[in-house]
Amino acid sequence: MTTTPDDSGAIFNDGADGKKFPSRRERGWGYAFYKSYGEALDRLQYLLSDDDILMDNYFREAQLQTARQRFTGVRIGDEPPEQVLTEEETAHGHRFLYPLHVFGYNWLQSSADSATLLGKYISRVLLDYHHRLAVKKVILVTHPIGGLVARHYPRT
């Protein structure tokens, strides 16, 4: 018997990204447990995609701030002052798109085997965006066991 990840889970706010990115289902959001991660994934994608506000500001008298602009210069926790988001970093971050993908893996298999599958998944994602975006890198955000998988992932 083989255990495989199930990507048919519920997806919070599916369709919210419009045509900007592939659907959340296509980006693997169904792998994440909805009750634990559904709203968090939605919120993170919103924060990473707040650049729409900048475009809309061209047509507004009153300029709205993006979520990242609201966090610029603000200490959120106990981070040292030099780690606070700067205006330059905020402006630089708005030059990129950040489609949030979820990689579902079988936590019963070894971290090394999962890391191999993660590498294949990342390669496929990069290839999917090859002709649409200048994407050469990904940012991995992990949760406990996923951190072990990421440690085995061969960085290039």
C-alpha positions as CSV (number, residue, x, y, z in Angstrom):
1,M,0.0,0.0,0.0
2,T,1.3,3.5,-0.9
3,T,0.3,6.6,0.9
4,T,0.3,9.8,-1.2
5,P,-0.6,13.4,-0.4
6,D,-4.1,14.5,-1.1
7,D,-4.6,17.8,-2.9
8,S,-8.4,17.9,-2.8
9,G,-8.7,19.9,0.4
10,A,-10.8,23.0,0.7
11,I,-9.2,26.3,-0.4
12,F,-9.9,29.6,1.3
13,N,-10.9,32.4,-1.0
14,D,-10.2,30.3,-4.2
15,G,-10.3,32.6,-7.2
16,A,-9.1,35.7,-5.3
17,D,-6.0,36.0,-7.4
18,G,-7.9,36.4,-10.7
19,K,-5.6,35.9,-13.7
20,K,-2.5,37.1,-12.0
21,F,-1.4,33.6,-11.1
22,P,-2.5,30.0,-11.8
23,S,-5.4,29.1,-9.6
24,R,-4.8,28.3,-5.9
25,R,-5.7,24.7,-6.6
26,E,-3.1,24.5,-9.4
27,R,-0.6,26.0,-7.0
28,G,-1.2,23.1,-4.5
29,W,-3.2,24.9,-1.9
30,G,-5.5,21.9,-1.5
31,Y,-2.6,20.0,0.1
32,A,-2.6,22.3,3.2
33,F,-5.1,21.5,6.0
34,Y,-7.7,24.2,5.5
35,K,-8.6,24.6,9.2
36,S,-5.0,25.2,10.1
37,Y,-3.6,27.0,7.1
38,G,-6.4,28.2,4.8
39,E,-6.8,31.7,6.1
40,A,-3.1,32.1,6.8
41,L,-2.2,31.2,3.2
42,D,-4.8,33.6,1.9
43,R,-3.5,36.4,4.1
44,L,0.1,35.7,3.2
45,Q,-0.8,35.8,-0.5
46,Y,-2.6,39.0,0.0
47,L,0.4,40.6,1.7
48,L,2.7,39.4,-1.1
49,S,0.3,40.7,-3.8
50,D,-0.5,44.1,-2.4
51,D,1.0,45.8,-5.5
52,D,-2.4,46.1,-7.1
53,I,-3.0,49.0,-4.7
54,L,-0.1,50.9,-6.4
55,M,-1.7,50.5,-9.8
56,D,-5.1,51.6,-8.5
57,N,-3.5,54.7,-6.9
58,Y,-2.9,56.1,-10.4
59,F,-6.7,56.6,-10.6
60,R,-7.3,57.8,-7.0
61,E,-7.0,61.2,-5.5
62,A,-6.3,59.8,-2.0
63,Q,-3.4,57.4,-2.2
64,L,-3.7,54.2,-0.3
65,Q,-0.8,52.4,1.2
66,T,0.0,48.8,0.5
67,A,0.3,46.3,3.4
68,R,4.0,46.3,3.0
69,Q,4.1,50.1,3.1
70,R,2.1,50.1,6.3
71,F,4.7,47.8,7.9
72,T,7.7,49.8,6.7
73,G,9.7,51.0,9.7
74,V,7.5,49.2,12.1
75,R,8.9,46.7,14.7
76,I,6.5,43.8,14.8
77,G,8.2,41.8,17.5
78,D,11.5,41.8,19.2
79,E,13.6,42.1,16.0
80,P,16.6,44.4,16.1
81,P,16.0,47.9,14.5
82,E,18.3,47.0,11.6
83,Q,15.9,44.2,10.6
84,V,12.9,46.5,10.2
85,L,11.6,46.8,6.7
86,T,13.0,49.9,5.0
87,E,11.3,52.1,2.3
88,E,13.9,50.9,-0.2
89,E,13.2,47.2,0.6
90,T,9.5,47.8,0.3
91,A,9.9,49.6,-3.1
92,H,12.2,46.8,-4.3
93,G,9.8,44.1,-3.2
94,H,7.0,45.7,-5.2
95,R,9.0,45.0,-8.4
96,F,8.3,41.3,-8.1
97,L,5.3,38.9,-8.1
98,Y,5.1,36.3,-5.4
99,P,2.8,33.5,-6.3
100,L,2.4,31.3,-3.2
101,H,2.7,27.6,-3.9
102,V,2.2,24.7,-1.5
103,F,4.1,21.5,-1.8
104,G,2.4,18.5,-0.4
105,Y,4.6,15.6,0.7
106,N,4.2,12.3,2.4
107,W,5.5,12.8,6.0
108,L,5.8,9.0,6.4
109,Q,8.7,8.8,3.9
110,S,12.2,10.0,4.5
111,S,13.1,13.7,4.4
112,A,15.7,12.9,1.7
113,D,13.0,11.3,-0.5
114,S,10.6,14.2,0.1
115,A,13.5,16.6,-0.7
116,T,14.0,14.9,-4.1
117,L,10.3,15.3,-4.9
118,L,10.5,19.0,-3.7
119,G,13.3,19.6,-6.1
120,K,11.2,18.2,-9.0
121,Y,8.2,20.3,-7.9
122,I,10.4,23.5,-7.8
123,S,11.8,22.7,-11.2
124,R,8.3,22.2,-12.6
125,V,7.1,25.5,-11.0
126,L,10.0,27.4,-12.4
127,L,9.5,25.9,-15.8
128,D,5.8,26.9,-15.7
129,Y,6.7,30.5,-15.1
130,H,9.6,30.6,-17.5
131,H,7.9,32.4,-20.3
132,R,5.7,34.6,-18.1
133,L,8.0,35.8,-15.4
134,A,11.8,36.2,-14.9
135,V,11.8,33.6,-12.1
136,K,15.0,31.9,-11.2
137,K,14.6,31.4,-7.5
138,V,12.0,30.4,-4.9
139,I,11.6,31.3,-1.3
140,L,10.9,28.2,0.9
141,V,8.8,28.7,4.0
142,T,8.5,25.6,6.1
143,H,6.8,24.2,9.1
144,P,8.5,21.7,11.5
145,I,8.8,18.6,9.4
146,G,9.0,20.7,6.2
147,G,12.1,22.3,7.7
148,L,13.7,18.8,7.7
149,V,12.8,18.3,4.1
150,A,14.2,21.7,3.2
151,R,17.5,20.8,4.9
152,H,17.8,17.9,2.5
153,Y,16.9,20.0,-0.5
154,P,20.0,20.4,-2.7
155,R,20.4,24.2,-3.2
156,T,21.9,25.3,-6.4
